[in-house]
Amino acid sequence: MKKGENNIKMIIKKKITNLENMLHDCKSLLNIKELENLDTTDIKDFSGIFYGCSSLIEINGLQNLNVSNEKYFNSLFFGCSSLLSIKVLQN
């Protein structure tokens, strides 16, 4: 992220297997959205993805999240003191 940016749009074009600490300590990140096409089928580690994202308010676009193969979710939202909404967890 560049200084002054507070939103992120992810474009991942190849298959990934590990998201551990992906956005660790992105303290200015406010929103995560448009992740509907994120293929998480082969991901086994979600640990600490949002760890320390203290300004993160909302996460959208994870309606198709497949966590059937995932084993690790340690500290996934640790330090997310501003988080108000995670739409995917409502279902």
VMD Tcl script that builds the backbone (N, CA, C; Angstrom):
set m [mol new atoms 273]
animate dup $m
set s [atomselect $m all]
$s set {name element resname resid chain x y z} {
  {N N MET 1 A 0.831 -1.184 0.000}
  {CA C MET 1 A 0.000 0.000 0.000}
  {C C MET 1 A 0.875 1.246 0.000}
  {N N LYS 2 A 0.439 2.231 -0.731}
  {CA C LYS 2 A 1.152 3.499 -0.750}
  {C C LYS 2 A 0.681 4.356 0.415}
  {N N LYS 3 A 1.527 5.230 0.870}
  {CA C LYS 3 A 1.178 6.133 1.950}
  {C C LYS 3 A -0.040 6.957 1.558}
  {N N GLY 4 A -1.013 7.057 2.455}
  {CA C GLY 4 A -2.221 7.819 2.192}
  {C C GLY 4 A -3.365 6.977 1.654}
  {N N GLU 5 A -3.082 5.762 1.200}
  {CA C GLU 5 A -4.145 4.880 0.724}
  {C C GLU 5 A -4.746 4.150 1.913}
  {N N ASN 6 A -6.070 3.972 1.886}
  {CA C ASN 6 A -6.706 3.277 2.993}
  {C C ASN 6 A -7.701 2.217 2.524}
  {N N ASN 7 A -7.649 1.876 1.273}
  {CA C ASN 7 A -8.475 0.816 0.712}
  {C C ASN 7 A -7.581 -0.102 -0.100}
  {N N ILE 8 A -8.010 -1.349 -0.233}
  {CA C ILE 8 A -7.223 -2.277 -1.029}
  {C C ILE 8 A -8.154 -3.091 -1.912}
  {N N LYS 9 A -7.751 -3.284 -3.146}
  {CA C LYS 9 A -8.460 -4.158 -4.078}
  {C C LYS 9 A -7.433 -5.185 -4.523}
  {N N MET 10 A -7.736 -6.444 -4.291}
  {CA C MET 10 A -6.772 -7.484 -4.592}
  {C C MET 10 A -7.078 -8.141 -5.924}
  {N N ILE 11 A -6.043 -8.306 -6.704}
  {CA C ILE 11 A -6.153 -9.045 -7.959}
  {C C ILE 11 A -5.097 -10.145 -7.888}
  {N N ILE 12 A -5.557 -11.370 -7.744}
  {CA C ILE 12 A -4.653 -12.507 -7.646}
  {C C ILE 12 A -4.901 -13.377 -8.852}
  {N N LYS 13 A -3.874 -13.572 -9.670}
  {CA C LYS 13 A -4.042 -14.280 -10.934}
  {C C LYS 13 A -3.509 -15.699 -10.921}
  {N N LYS 14 A -2.833 -16.112 -9.857}
  {CA C LYS 14 A -2.353 -17.490 -9.822}
  {C C LYS 14 A -2.825 -18.150 -8.528}
  {N N LYS 15 A -2.833 -19.461 -8.527}
  {CA C LYS 15 A -3.308 -20.222 -7.382}
  {C C LYS 15 A -2.363 -20.023 -6.206}
  {N N ILE 16 A -2.937 -19.759 -5.048}
  {CA C ILE 16 A -2.145 -19.562 -3.847}
  {C C ILE 16 A -2.534 -20.605 -2.804}
  {N N THR 17 A -1.615 -20.909 -1.887}
  {CA C THR 17 A -1.878 -21.920 -0.870}
  {C C THR 17 A -1.711 -21.393 0.546}
  {N N ASN 18 A -1.198 -20.184 0.707}
  {CA C ASN 18 A -0.931 -19.658 2.030}
  {C C ASN 18 A -1.187 -18.154 2.059}
  {N N LEU 19 A -2.031 -17.719 2.976}
  {CA C LEU 19 A -2.295 -16.288 3.131}
  {C C LEU 19 A -1.754 -15.751 4.456}
  {N N GLU 20 A -0.946 -16.534 5.141}
  {CA C GLU 20 A -0.444 -16.159 6.456}
  {C C GLU 20 A 0.198 -14.771 6.444}
  {N N ASN 21 A -0.262 -13.905 7.361}
  {CA C ASN 21 A 0.279 -12.550 7.555}
  {C C ASN 21 A 0.231 -11.668 6.316}
  {N N MET 22 A -0.680 -11.936 5.407}
  {CA C MET 22 A -0.749 -11.222 4.135}
  {C C MET 22 A -0.883 -9.701 4.309}
  {N N LEU 23 A -1.735 -9.261 5.201}
  {CA C LEU 23 A -1.943 -7.821 5.406}
  {C C LEU 23 A -1.498 -7.393 6.804}
  {N N HIS 24 A -0.588 -8.138 7.385}
  {CA C HIS 24 A -0.105 -7.899 8.749}
  {C C HIS 24 A 0.344 -6.448 8.935}
  {N N ASP 25 A -0.214 -5.789 9.944}
  {CA C ASP 25 A 0.142 -4.415 10.328}
  {C C ASP 25 A -0.133 -3.356 9.268}
  {N N CYS 26 A -1.130 -3.564 8.421}
  {CA C CYS 26 A -1.576 -2.501 7.499}
  {C C CYS 26 A -2.476 -1.566 8.298}
  {N N LYS 27 A -1.878 -0.742 9.102}
  {CA C LYS 27 A -2.611 0.078 10.072}
  {C C LYS 27 A -3.520 1.139 9.452}
  {N N SER 28 A -3.279 1.550 8.221}
  {CA C SER 28 A -4.130 2.573 7.600}
  {C C SER 28 A -5.232 1.967 6.732}
  {N N LEU 29 A -5.271 0.653 6.598}
  {CA C LEU 29 A -6.278 -0.024 5.789}
  {C C LEU 29 A -7.658 0.100 6.431}
  {N N LEU 30 A -8.634 0.650 5.690}
  {CA C LEU 30 A -9.987 0.846 6.214}
  {C C LEU 30 A -10.978 -0.205 5.731}
  {N N ASN 31 A -10.913 -0.570 4.459}
  {CA C ASN 31 A -11.903 -1.469 3.849}
  {C C ASN 31 A -11.234 -2.502 2.970}
  {N N ILE 32 A -11.828 -3.689 2.928}
  {CA C ILE 32 A -11.425 -4.721 1.986}
  {C C ILE 32 A -12.694 -5.141 1.275}
  {N N LYS 33 A -12.703 -5.056 -0.066}
  {CA C LYS 33 A -13.897 -5.404 -0.824}
  {C C LYS 33 A -13.548 -6.009 -2.166}
  {N N GLU 34 A -14.554 -6.529 -2.818}
  {CA C GLU 34 A -14.436 -7.107 -4.160}
  {C C GLU 34 A -13.512 -8.322 -4.200}
  {N N LEU 35 A -13.688 -9.229 -3.258}
  {CA C LEU 35 A -12.891 -10.447 -3.241}
  {C C LEU 35 A -13.706 -11.664 -3.660}
  {N N GLU 36 A -14.794 -11.442 -4.364}
  {CA C GLU 36 A -15.707 -12.521 -4.732}
  {C C GLU 36 A -15.055 -13.643 -5.515}
  {N N ASN 37 A -14.020 -13.344 -6.274}
  {CA C ASN 37 A -13.384 -14.349 -7.124}
  {C C ASN 37 A -12.106 -14.931 -6.525}
  {N N LEU 38 A -11.825 -14.621 -5.273}
  {CA C LEU 38 A -10.640 -15.159 -4.625}
  {C C LEU 38 A -10.822 -16.660 -4.422}
  {N N ASP 39 A -9.970 -17.453 -5.044}
  {CA C ASP 39 A -10.040 -18.907 -4.940}
  {C C ASP 39 A -9.254 -19.360 -3.716}
  {N N THR 40 A -9.964 -19.773 -2.679}
  {CA C THR 40 A -9.320 -20.207 -1.440}
  {C C THR 40 A -9.358 -21.726 -1.273}
  {N N THR 41 A -9.695 -22.435 -2.323}
  {CA C THR 41 A -9.839 -23.886 -2.269}
  {C C THR 41 A -8.597 -24.584 -1.723}
  {N N ASP 42 A -7.415 -24.153 -2.116}
  {CA C ASP 42 A -6.173 -24.817 -1.713}
  {C C ASP 42 A -5.442 -24.139 -0.559}
  {N N ILE 43 A -6.021 -23.111 0.004}
  {CA C ILE 43 A -5.364 -22.390 1.085}
  {C C ILE 43 A -5.543 -23.158 2.392}
  {N N LYS 44 A -4.431 -23.358 3.082}
  {CA C LYS 44 A -4.464 -24.091 4.340}
  {C C LYS 44 A -4.163 -23.202 5.543}
  {N N ASP 45 A -3.653 -22.004 5.315}
  {CA C ASP 45 A -3.259 -21.150 6.433}
  {C C ASP 45 A -3.769 -19.721 6.255}
  {N N PHE 46 A -4.692 -19.343 7.117}
  {CA C PHE 46 A -5.236 -17.994 7.149}
  {C C PHE 46 A -4.689 -17.201 8.343}
  {N N SER 47 A -3.728 -17.749 9.054}
  {CA C SER 47 A -3.229 -17.145 10.295}
  {C C SER 47 A -2.756 -15.713 10.101}
  {N N GLY 48 A -3.224 -14.838 10.954}
  {CA C GLY 48 A -2.724 -13.474 11.021}
  {C C GLY 48 A -2.922 -12.607 9.796}
  {N N ILE 49 A -3.828 -12.963 8.910}
  {CA C ILE 49 A -4.019 -12.168 7.684}
  {C C ILE 49 A -4.264 -10.706 8.014}
  {N N PHE 50 A -5.148 -10.442 8.947}
  {CA C PHE 50 A -5.527 -9.060 9.275}
  {C C PHE 50 A -4.906 -8.596 10.592}
  {N N TYR 51 A -3.942 -9.322 11.102}
  {CA C TYR 51 A -3.291 -9.029 12.376}
  {C C TYR 51 A -2.764 -7.594 12.390}
  {N N GLY 52 A -3.204 -6.826 13.361}
  {CA C GLY 52 A -2.710 -5.466 13.520}
  {C C GLY 52 A -3.301 -4.434 12.584}
  {N N CYS 53 A -4.336 -4.791 11.835}
  {CA C CYS 53 A -5.008 -3.819 10.950}
  {C C CYS 53 A -5.985 -3.013 11.800}
  {N N SER 54 A -5.461 -2.158 12.625}
  {CA C SER 54 A -6.239 -1.482 13.659}
  {C C SER 54 A -7.265 -0.481 13.137}
  {N N SER 55 A -7.160 -0.024 11.913}
  {CA C SER 55 A -8.137 0.909 11.338}
  {C C SER 55 A -9.174 0.216 10.464}
  {N N LEU 56 A -9.013 -1.083 10.230}
  {CA C LEU 56 A -9.919 -1.830 9.367}
  {C C LEU 56 A -11.328 -1.833 9.954}
  {N N ILE 57 A -12.289 -1.347 9.155}
  {CA C ILE 57 A -13.675 -1.211 9.593}
  {C C ILE 57 A -14.559 -2.314 9.020}
  {N N GLU 58 A -14.321 -2.677 7.753}
  {CA C GLU 58 A -15.253 -3.563 7.067}
  {C C GLU 58 A -14.542 -4.467 6.070}
  {N N ILE 59 A -15.018 -5.720 5.981}
  {CA C ILE 59 A -14.524 -6.670 4.984}
  {C C ILE 59 A -15.724 -7.166 4.192}
  {N N ASN 60 A -15.721 -6.962 2.885}
  {CA C ASN 60 A -16.808 -7.378 1.989}
  {C C ASN 60 A -16.270 -8.254 0.874}
  {N N GLY 61 A -17.148 -8.997 0.249}
  {CA C GLY 61 A -16.792 -9.735 -0.955}
  {C C GLY 61 A -16.272 -11.127 -0.723}
  {N N LEU 62 A -16.496 -11.685 0.453}
  {CA C LEU 62 A -16.011 -13.026 0.729}
  {C C LEU 62 A -17.143 -14.057 0.739}
  {N N GLN 63 A -18.207 -13.773 0.030}
  {CA C GLN 63 A -19.361 -14.657 0.026}
  {C C GLN 63 A -19.045 -16.051 -0.501}
  {N N ASN 64 A -18.073 -16.182 -1.375}
  {CA C ASN 64 A -17.725 -17.475 -1.970}
  {C C ASN 64 A -16.553 -18.139 -1.265}
  {N N LEU 65 A -16.199 -17.644 -0.102}
  {CA C LEU 65 A -15.050 -18.159 0.630}
  {C C LEU 65 A -15.222 -19.647 0.917}
  {N N ASN 66 A -14.242 -20.445 0.510}
  {CA C ASN 66 A -14.247 -21.880 0.742}
  {C C ASN 66 A -13.169 -22.183 1.772}
  {N N VAL 67 A -13.565 -22.558 2.977}
  {CA C VAL 67 A -12.596 -22.845 4.037}
  {C C VAL 67 A -12.556 -24.335 4.384}
  {N N SER 68 A -12.992 -25.178 3.478}
  {CA C SER 68 A -13.066 -26.615 3.752}
  {C C SER 68 A -11.698 -27.270 3.944}
  {N N ASN 69 A -10.633 -26.731 3.353}
  {CA C ASN 69 A -9.294 -27.308 3.493}
  {C C ASN 69 A -8.415 -26.556 4.482}
  {N N GLU 70 A -8.899 -25.459 5.023}
  {CA C GLU 70 A -8.092 -24.627 5.895}
  {C C GLU 70 A -7.909 -25.276 7.256}
  {N N LYS 71 A -6.699 -25.110 7.802}
  {CA C LYS 71 A -6.375 -25.693 9.096}
  {C C LYS 71 A -6.038 -24.642 10.143}
  {N N TYR 72 A -5.545 -23.501 9.728}
  {CA C TYR 72 A -5.037 -22.517 10.684}
  {C C TYR 72 A -5.718 -21.156 10.519}
  {N N PHE 73 A -6.282 -20.675 11.615}
  {CA C PHE 73 A -6.924 -19.370 11.643}
  {C C PHE 73 A -6.406 -18.542 12.824}
  {N N ASN 74 A -5.252 -18.890 13.357}
  {CA C ASN 74 A -4.697 -18.225 14.534}
  {C C ASN 74 A -4.576 -16.718 14.330}
  {N N SER 75 A -5.008 -15.961 15.306}
  {CA C SER 75 A -4.848 -14.497 15.326}
  {C C SER 75 A -5.336 -13.820 14.053}
  {N N LEU 76 A -6.334 -14.386 13.422}
  {CA C LEU 76 A -6.844 -13.868 12.149}
  {C C LEU 76 A -7.214 -12.392 12.239}
  {N N PHE 77 A -7.938 -11.998 13.294}
  {CA C PHE 77 A -8.383 -10.615 13.450}
  {C C PHE 77 A -7.774 -9.944 14.678}
  {N N PHE 78 A -6.678 -10.458 15.189}
  {CA C PHE 78 A -6.054 -9.891 16.381}
  {C C PHE 78 A -5.629 -8.446 16.124}
  {N N GLY 79 A -6.041 -7.550 17.008}
  {CA C GLY 79 A -5.681 -6.142 16.874}
  {C C GLY 79 A -6.569 -5.344 15.943}
  {N N CYS 80 A -7.647 -5.941 15.460}
  {CA C CYS 80 A -8.589 -5.231 14.572}
  {C C CYS 80 A -9.632 -4.534 15.436}
  {N N SER 81 A -9.203 -3.541 16.175}
  {CA C SER 81 A -10.056 -2.886 17.166}
  {C C SER 81 A -11.164 -2.026 16.566}
  {N N SER 82 A -11.103 -1.701 15.283}
  {CA C SER 82 A -12.132 -0.876 14.640}
  {C C SER 82 A -13.091 -1.684 13.778}
  {N N LEU 83 A -12.885 -2.987 13.668}
  {CA C LEU 83 A -13.676 -3.832 12.775}
  {C C LEU 83 A -15.135 -3.883 13.215}
  {N N LEU 84 A -16.020 -3.437 12.310}
  {CA C LEU 84 A -17.450 -3.388 12.595}
  {C C LEU 84 A -18.232 -4.459 11.856}
  {N N SER 85 A -17.749 -4.879 10.687}
  {CA C SER 85 A -18.541 -5.773 9.854}
  {C C SER 85 A -17.667 -6.720 9.039}
  {N N ILE 86 A -18.021 -8.001 9.105}
  {CA C ILE 86 A -17.426 -9.023 8.227}
  {C C ILE 86 A -18.602 -9.738 7.611}
  {N N LYS 87 A -19.006 -9.316 6.423}
  {CA C LYS 87 A -20.228 -9.808 5.790}
  {C C LYS 87 A -20.259 -11.322 5.628}
  {N N VAL 88 A -19.152 -11.955 5.319}
  {CA C VAL 88 A -19.150 -13.401 5.053}
  {C C VAL 88 A -19.478 -14.201 6.304}
  {N N LEU 89 A -19.162 -13.717 7.467}
  {CA C LEU 89 A -19.407 -14.476 8.689}
  {C C LEU 89 A -20.857 -14.419 9.135}
  {N N GLN 90 A -21.679 -13.649 8.465}
  {CA C GLN 90 A -23.090 -13.579 8.832}
  {C C GLN 90 A -23.825 -14.856 8.466}
  {N N ASN 91 A -23.313 -15.613 7.497}
  {CA C ASN 91 A -23.951 -16.852 7.078}
  {C C ASN 91 A -23.217 -18.045 7.609}
}
mol reanalyze $m
mol bondsrecalc $m
mol representation Tube
mol addrep $m
